[in-house]
């Protein structure tokens, strides 16, 4: 199987998992009165990352195995750094909204 097809498949799995757990978390918060803060922040981020991975798979990205984290970040495409930031914002926004 082509690497881009695998990435799209895994992105679809992330979308389904992120949507399902986020929906369950909202159900629990509204109907049962409790929520898990880490879960309510993590799974909306998975949802956004899954959408981006399904629509724009990065392909085969070679990242060096040695070196600092900053050296590894240089090999991540700039658009994916933006996607990561957007997913973290989505998770934080969901946490803010669910805690109200």
Secondary structure by P-SEA (a helix, b strand, c coil): ccaaaaaaaaaaaaaaaaaaaaaaaaaaaaccccccaaaaacaaaaaaaaaaaacccccbbbbbccccaaaaaaaccaaaaaaaaaaaaaaaaaaaaaac
